[in-house]
Amino acid sequence: MKLSSRLNKFPVYLFAEIDRKISEMRSRGIKVISFGIGDPDLPTPSGIVTELNEKASDPLNHRYPSYFGMDEFREAASRYLAKRYNVKCCSEDILALIGSKEGIAHISLAYLDSSDIVLVPSPGYPVYYTGTIIADGIPFLLPLKEENGFLPDLSSIPSDVARKAKIFFINYPNNPTGAFANENFRIEIIDFCRKNDILLCSDMAYGEVYFGKKPFSFLSESGDNNNILEFHSLSKPFNMTGWRIGFAAGDKEAIDALGKIKTNIDSGVFQAIQYAGIHALENELDMPSRFAIIYKKRMEKVREGFKYLGLDLRIPDGTFYFWSRVPEGFSSASFADFMLDKYAVVVTPGSGFGEYGEGFFRISTTLPDSDIEEATERFRKKGG
Ligand SMILES: Cc1ncc(COP(=O)(O)O)c(C=O)c1O
């Protein structure tokens, strides 16, 4: 049967060849060490697991949950935003998500008509692009350049593009570059979005993964969240990637519109998981900073290891990623290939995050110290 043409518009799956090679090497008994996926290896805090176990055995939680999320979860999320970011967002303007990816992918369906434009950072989390394609929109790529601190240059956006754009995705702390936004940028982009009637979609997946100054939210202290929708995730702060829970918060119309789409696609988050989420947001808030200490130490270790390859990695202010230029003479893909062939080590080619990621690679430090030490030993023995 003929598949939809939108499937052909998805970027080529760059990791297919790498995945094939990894499986082939593993089948030959080679231990492949992966700095690839950003998926915490540490367990979910035990208090969260206990809460799930208790609530999962209550039959009241076995039925369909409410589409927008339980009132208790939305209230806990509202208190969390006030406590951690000093911003105001009432619980009615919050929507539970089956992981923030789900909301990021669906928001375009709520706003785009065919050929509407979405402003998409490149490099960036791939779902901004593919979510736009799914909704028949047109992604307009905004390069995140090192010389601009990996912030998009708003003055480079043509005025007709700005007029036609419906959504602007941003993500600080940033995956894959590790960059943070500054206060000037916050003011400028909110102003830009309001002037052009664009929904600013701020992805805060790494808001709790920082080593120094705490990142800020793009929502407002006063509660004026018009044109701003923020996506929060429990995945990275609490090592809950497999649980699938997050929330969207902000602009009332956007919350209602996204809720309407979701009502017709999914049936919400398992209530026992929402209770576990409430427990995390209320009682486990000291955990993210403990994990950050672990990531920082690992990053120092990884940095030392990569020195044997002649690479001087820069530790960012947050996230668990290094973003670095590939050595002279390599493309993103050929460097990833080289690392796999020579050291049986996986790094992610920057081009997997969009065309402006070419020339870079990403290292994730969500792997045990023993693996980092083993990779370092391989680098030391074999050299660069
Ligand atoms: C930038 C960014 N946003 C969103 C997500 C999705 O997170 P989740 O769906 O687990 O909440 C990820 C996951 O890796 C990410 O890197």
PDBQT file of the ligand as one rigid body, heavy atoms in Angstrom, charges set to zero:
ROOT
HETATM    1  C1  LIG A 401      15.011  18.485  24.736  1.00  0.00    +0.000 C 
HETATM    2  C2  LIG A 401      14.092  17.388  25.101  1.00  0.00    +0.000 A 
HETATM    3  N1  LIG A 401      12.797  17.654  25.230  1.00  0.00    +0.000 NA
HETATM    4  C3  LIG A 401      11.902  16.714  25.544  1.00  0.00    +0.000 A 
HETATM    5  C4  LIG A 401      12.299  15.411  25.743  1.00  0.00    +0.000 A 
HETATM    6  C5  LIG A 401      11.246  14.376  26.036  1.00  0.00    +0.000 C 
HETATM    7  O1  LIG A 401      11.247  13.976  27.348  1.00  0.00    +0.000 OA
HETATM    8  P1  LIG A 401      10.043  13.138  27.957  1.00  0.00    +0.000 P 
HETATM    9  O2  LIG A 401       9.088  12.806  26.864  1.00  0.00    +0.000 OA
HETATM   10  O3  LIG A 401      10.668  11.905  28.521  1.00  0.00    +0.000 OA
HETATM   11  O4  LIG A 401       9.405  14.011  28.992  1.00  0.00    +0.000 OA
HETATM   12  C6  LIG A 401      13.642  15.069  25.629  1.00  0.00    +0.000 A 
HETATM   13  C7  LIG A 401      14.086  13.690  25.816  1.00  0.00    +0.000 C 
HETATM   14  O5  LIG A 401      15.190  13.296  25.617  1.00  0.00    +0.000 OA
HETATM   15  C8  LIG A 401      14.573  16.073  25.295  1.00  0.00    +0.000 A 
HETATM   16  O6  LIG A 401      15.866  15.829  25.159  1.00  0.00    +0.000 OA
ENDROOT
TORSDOF 0
